């Protein structure tokens, strides 16, 4: 009876904290001041341009973040239109250039057209030479052909040169909109961020633990009675609502952080304590992400406490997420060192070879070079060696943050993974296609870094990395990868999209001592193993035939072994022919050492 009260009380606390958290999204007014604008826009001329166009919203309170953000974006748009009108290369200017270049084009004629000391003239002179120098010395069959080429240059100047240099490009607009919105907020959350942190995330954590702890009164062993009738765990309405909330959160986080500034303000005290600065959207994300793994890791340990393997594995992902993915990078920032997650590996860490990352590492002395060497060593040495001896489980089930969230927060949904042959075919094509995409994108990035050329083969390397980041790094890994837990199971990203999982899987399939062995004579075809395989493997099919499971997608989570009532399945590290002797054998309940 006491445990039931604790469980119900925990649920009530969680729901209360969750409601306050969502309500706090709207608890703010916004007032933009000249001081805020000047502090966020460091370029004095640009800040003056912005202030001249923002007079209608300065020092006025706006009661909705949607209205406030819309007003800011409108001001940026007006400023850009004004700058384009002032600095664009006019049709009259193009006609003059055509008249000055009869048979071939000379870049020197730009000096005769724009020879004034006025700012606009100097800008046009410089930017035309930057974007049109490739025309110098070229011959043209007619004045019309020359004008067509000049119009191309003028179009690029209008689209990129003016906005980038004297206006606000889309990256600046996004960053400034977010920072100004956060600085302009007037809310109870901003007045007492730590108090609201306790009332929201704090209550959710305490409530979740109270809800989980009564499971200790149950006998050790898997208790999944009625799981397919649970409205949260069988893709029913509550699970779908949970998935919709997660999808909305990820969309806001990656694409519209300016709307969630109140949530980010809540974790400012934690950020200041760890790294000495205000929180960013990704600090909020990392903080919540880590708490989810820790809290649901407690559930995982209790739920699988009959298996030493599951306890050790869960403790491992909790440790690596907390220490290596969250705390250590923040401490490095506090010490004015590069942000670096030592456990993240390319191509999962797809931005590792981006020019900004490489410049940051190479410019930070011995530590930066060590970080660069560490990352490269993991890719070409660490991954093959560890996969050979331990399979891809060493990373996917023991270290990886994505896998850690899937194994803890996503554990209640593992039975929803699709086990059909069709799903397997789609999985193989998709995950390897993403790997190829990551390789091509990275090759383009490195080519641009060493040659300064933006084109790689037939691709614009800058556009290629942008597409990858938006659709794979954010859309697939974040929005779909986590938001679809309650609908498609907990390893959607790992199964269908993770390029590192594909790389690890190729090595595991053809060059690894790890496998799941079966004792077909003891299999009673209960189907528990297949039901709870998060990677969509029909484990029972192999068990019935006594075949070892060497599928490249297997992450070695060991749950199939943990739920098997007959001890049919074992995770082993040994050669297929038994040459190596004394393999580590992980059975249903204990970790033991056995001879071949």
N, C-alpha and C positions, 0 to 999 in steps of 0.2 A: 504493500500500500504506500509506504514512504517513497519507494523508488518511482512509483507511478506519479505521485505528486511532484517529485523532482523533475520527472520527464515532462509533465504538462507545464510546470513552471518554467522550465527551460525553453519550451516551445513558445510560451507567452513572451518571455524576455526577448527571444530572437525576433519574433514578429514585431514587437514594439520597437526594437532598435532598427529593424528594416524599414518600418513605416516612417520613423523619424528621419532616417537617412534619405529616403526618397522625397519626403516633404521638404527637407532642407534644400533640395535642388532649386526650389522656387522662393526661398526665404531671403530675398535680397532686393534692395534698390540699387541703382547705379547712378553715379554722378561724376562726369568727366571734368577735370580741371586742367588749366594750362600747365600747371606743375607736373601733372601726370604725363601729359603729352610730351613735354620737354625732357622728362626723365626717361621715357621709353624710346623716343626718336632722337638718337644722338646727333644726327645731321641737322644742324641749325636751320639751314635753308628749307629742308623738307618739313621740319616741325612747324616752321612759320607758314608754309603752304597749307599744311593740315589745319592749323589753328584758324587761318583765314576762311576756310571752308566749313569749319565745325562750330561757328559762332552760335548757331541755333540750338546746339545740344550742350554747349559748355555751361557748367555750373547749374545744370538742371537735373532733377532727380527723375529717373525713369524706373518704373515699377516692374518691368519685365526684362529678363536677360535677352529674350528673343528680339524685342524691340530695340534694346540698346545695341546689340550686336549688328542688327540690320542697319541702324543709323551710322555706326562706325564704318561698315563696309560701303555704304553709300558715299560717305565722305572720301574714302580712298578712291572710289571709282571716279568721283568728280575731279579730284586732284589729278589722276592719271589722264583723264580726258583733256583737262586743261593743259597739261604738259605736252601731250601728243600734238595738240593743236598749235602750241607755241614752237615746238622743236621739230616737227615732221618736215621731211623733204617734200616741197610742194611740186605740183605738176609744172608750174612755171619754171622752177629751178631745173627740173629735168629737161625741159625744152631748151634752156640755155646751155646745159651741158651737151646736148645733142648738137647744137649749133657750133659749139667750140671743138667738137671732135667729129670730123667728117668721115674719114676712112678707118681710123683706129682710135682707141680710147687711151688717153694719157691721164694718169691720176694727178698729175701736176696741175691740170685745169681746175681742180677743186680749189686751189689757192686763189685763182683769179675770180672764182665765183663767191667764195666766202673769205674775204680779205679784211673784214672789219674786226676791230678789237672788242666788239660787243660780245657778251657771253653766248648768246644764241648762235651767232656766226661762228665763233670758235668751236662751239660744241658740234655744229653741223660739219665743219671742216674735219674735225677729229674722227667723229663717228662714221662719216662716209669713207674715210681712209681705212678705218678698222674693218668695216663690213664690205667695202668695194675694191680693195686692193687687188683682188684676183682678176679684175677686169683690165688692169694696167697692161698696155701693149697689145691687147686683143683687137683683131680686125673684124669688121661687120659688113655684111653685104648691103645693108640699107640703114637709113636713120631709124626706121621703125624697129628693126631688130636690136639696135643699140638701145633705144628707149625701153624696149621690153626688158632688157637685162638691167637697165638702171632702175626700172620699176621694181624688179625683184629685190635689189639692194635696198631701195627705199622702204619696201614692205617689211624686210627683216629689221631695219632700223626702227620702224614704227612698232613692230611687235616685240622686239627685245631690247634694242639699244636705248631707246628713250625711257621705257619703263624701268629698266635695270639701273640706269645711271641717274636720272633726274625725277623718277617716279617711284612707285612702290610695286615691286613684282609680287606674284601670288604667294611666294613663301614669306616675304616680309608682311604682306597683308594678314596672312594667317597668324604669324607669330605676334605681330603688334596687336591684332584684334584680341587675341588671348590675353596678352600681358596687360593691356589697357583695361579689359573687362575685369580681370582679377584685381587690379589696383583701384578700380572705380567702385568696387562693391561696398555697399553699406548694409551690414546684416548682423543679426545676433551671432551667427557663426564666426564672422570676422572679429567680433568683440570678444568671443570666448571660444576659440577653436578647440582647445583641449577638452573643455567641458562637453562640446558637441561630439568630439571624437569618442568620448566615453559613453555618451548617450546613444550613439549610433553603432559604430563598429564594435565598441566595447561591450555593449549589451548583446550584440549578435554573437560575439565570441563566447561570453559567459553562458548565454542561452543555449548555444550549440553544445558546449561541453556538458551542461546539465542534462541536455537531451540525450547525449551519447553515453554518459557514465553509467546509467542503469543497465546497460548491456552487460556489465560485469557480473550481474546476478545470474545470467544465463550460463549454462555449462559450455565449456570450450568446444568449438566446432562450428561448422557453417550452419547458420539458421536463415534460410531464405524462403521459408514457408510463405506462400501467398504473394510472392514478389511480382508475379504477372497480373495481380489484381490490385496492386498499389497504384493509385492515381498519379503518384510522382515518378514511379519507376517503370511504367509500362507504356510510355509515350501517350499518356492520357492528358486531359486538359491542364492539370496542375504542372506536369512536366513540360508541356508546350509553353505555358505561361512563364515558367522558369527559363526555358530556352530563349523566349522572346525578350525577357529582361536582360539576359546575358548578351544577346545580340545587340540590343540597344546600347548597353554599356560600352561594348567594344566599338561600335560605330561612332559614338560620341568621343571615346578616348582617342581613336586614331584619326578621325576626320573632323570632328567638331569640338575640340577641347574647350573652346571659349564658352560653351554652354554649361560646363560642369565645374566652373571655377569655385563654387561654394564647397564642393566635395574636396577639391584640391587644397583649399584654405584650411580645412580640418586637420590635415596632416602636416601643416607647416611646422608646428612645434617638434614633431618627430624628425622632420628633415633638418631643421636648424640644429637639433641635438646631434644628429649623425654626421652631416656634411657641412654644417655652418651656414647653409643658405635656404631660401624658400623652396617649398616643394614644387615639383613639376608634375605634369600629368603622369609621366612614367614612374615617378616616385610613388604617387598614389597607387598606381597599378601594381608596382613591385611590393608595396606594403600589404595591400589586400591579397595579392597572389601568395605571398609568404604566409600570411595568417591562415588562408584557406588550406594550404598544405599542412601547416602545423596542427590546426584544429581537426581537420579530417584525417590527418595522420594518426591522431589519437584514436579516432574511430576505427581506422584500419588495423591498428595494433590490437585493439580489443576484439574486433571482429575475427581476426585471424590469429589469435593468441595461442592456438594449438600448434602453430607452425613457426618454428624458429627462423626459417628462411624468410617468411613474410615479415616478421618483426624486425630482423636485421635490414631487410630491403627497405622497409618503410622508414626506419631510423636514418638510413643512408640518404634517401631523397630529402627528408626533413633537414638533415644537417647541411647538405650541399646547397639547397635552396636558401637557407637562412644565412649560412656563413659565406658561401662563394658568390651566390647570385645577388644577395641583398646587402648584407653588412659590409663585406670587404670592398666592393666598388664605391660605396658611399664614404667609407673611411679614406679611400684613396683620393677622393675629391677633396675631402677636408684637408688632406696633406698636400693639395695642389699637384696631384699626380693624375695621369690619365684614368678615366673610368674604364675598368676592364673586368670582365667576367671570365675567370680562369678556366671555367668548365665548359664554356660555350665554344663550339667548334664549327668552322666552315664546313659545309655550306648552310648549316642551320643558322649560323651567324653570318648571314649573306653580305653584310656590310663590312666585313673584316678587311677586305682589300680595297675599300673605297679610298679615294685620294685623301679625304679629310682624316680618316682613321690612320692611314699610313704616315701622313705628315705629322700627326699628333704623336705617334709612337716614335718615329725617327728623330723627332725634335726634343724628346724627353730623356735623353742621355741613356745611361746603362739600363735603367729600369724599363724604359720604353722599348729598347732593342731586345731586352729579355722577353717582354710581353709579345713582341712580334715573333721572335724565335720560338717561344712556347706555343703560340698558335699554329705556326707552320709545322712544328714538330708533332703536335697532336694529329694534324691532318695526314702527314705522310709516314709517320712512325707509330704514334700512339694508337691510332684507330686499327691498322692492320694487326699489330702485335696483340693488343688486348682482345680483339675479336677472334683471333686465332685461338687463344687460350680460353676465353670465357664467353664467346658469342657476343651478339649485339646487346645482350642484357646488361653488360657491365655499364653501358651508358644509358640505354633507353629505360631501364628499370631500376637503376641504382644511382644515377647521377643527374640525368637530364631534368630540367625544370618543367618542360612540357609533359614529359612522362610522369614526373612527380605529381603534377596537378591531375593528370588523367588517373593515376593510381590511387589518389586520395579523394579529392572532390568528385572525381568521375567514377569511382568504384561502384556506387549504387546503380550505375547505368550500363555496366559492362555487358549485361545480358542482351542489350538492344543491338549489338553489332551484327551486321548482316553476314550470314554464313553461306550464302548461295554461291554457286560457281560463277554466276554473272557478276556478282560483287567482286569476286577475286580477280576476274579478268579486267574489270574497270580499275581496280586497285593497282594492278601491275602496270597498266598503261599510264595511269595518272602520275603515280609516284616517280616513275622513271622519266616521264616527260618533264616534271618539275626539276629533277636532278639535271637533265640536259639543259633546261632553261637557266638554271643557276650557274652551270659551268660556262655557257655561252656568255651570260651577263658578266660574270667575273672576268672572263678573258677579254671582253670589251672594255671593262673598267681598267684592267691592268695595261691594255694596249694604249688607252687614252692617257693613263698616268705616265707612261714612259715616252710617248711620242707627242703628246699634246694634241693629238688628232681626235676629234669627237666621233669619227666614223670608224666602225669595225666591221669588216666584210660589207654587208648591205644594211647595217643597223646603226642608228644613232645611239651610242653607248649611254648617253645621259638619259635618253628616253627609255632605253632598255632597263636601266636600274630603277627608274621611276615606276615603270609598269610592274616590275617584279616586286618592289617594295609595297605598292598599293594593293595589288591583287593577290600576291603570294604571302609576303611578310605580314601584311595587316589583314587583308580580306580573308584569306584561306586559313592561315595559322591562328589568327585571333577570332574574327567574327564567326567563321564557320567551325573552326577547330574546337572552340570551347562552347559556343552558343548552341551547337547541335548535340552536345552530350545527352540531353534528355530525349533526343529523337533518334539518333543514329549510333549511340554508344560513346564510350569515353576515349576512343583512340581514332577519331575521324581524321585528324591532322596526321597522326603517326602512320595510319594505314594508307591514306590517299595522297598526302602532300609533302611530308617531311623529306627533303633531299638528303639529309644526313642519315635518316633511317634507310633510305634506298642504298646509299653508299655502304653503310654497315651491313645491310642485308645481302648485298652482292658478295661481300667477303665471307659472311656467315654461311651462305649457301654453298660456296665452292671451296673455301679454305678455312675451316674452323673445326676445332675439336668438340665444340658444344653441340648437344642435341638432346631432345627429349626421347628417352627410351620407353618402350611399352612392353607389358607382359600380357599379350592377347589372351592367354589361357584363363586369366582371372577377370577379364572384362565382362561385366553383366549388362552392357549397353544401356546404362541408365541415362546417358546423355549430359550429365552434369558438366563434364569437361568442355564439350562443345558449346553448351549454353553460356558458360561464363568465360569463354575465350574472347578477350577484348579485341583481338586482331582478326576476328572472323574466320578462324581456322576450324574446320570440322574435325576436331581432335578425335572424336569417337571413331571416325572412319579409319584412322590410322591404328587406334587402340584395338579395334576388332580384328585387325589383320596382323597385329603384333609388329607393325612397322615403326621404325624410328621416325620422329618428326624433325625434318631438317629444313622446313620452310624458311625462306629468307625473311618473311614478315614476322616471325616469332620473336617476341621481345624477352622471352625467358622470365615472365612475371611469376610463373610457378603456381598460379591459381588453379590451373587444371589439375595439378597434383594435389593441391590443398582440398579441393572439393571432391576428389575421387574417394568413394567409400571402400575401395578394395586395394588401394596402393598400387594401381596398375602403372601409373606414370611417374617417371623420375627424371630430374634434370641432371644430366651428366656431362662431365668434361673428360672425354677420352677419344682415342682414334677409333674409327669404325671397325677396324680389324683387331682392336684391342692391344696395339703394340706398346702403349705407353704405361699401362699398369697403374694400379691404385688410383682410380679416378675419384673425384669428389662426387658423391652421390647424394642428391637432395631428395629425400623421400617425402611421404605424406606428412609426417609429424616432426621429423628430426633431421639434422645434418649429420651424416655418418661417413665413414671412409670404408670402402669395400674393395675387394680384389675383383679382377675381371673374371 
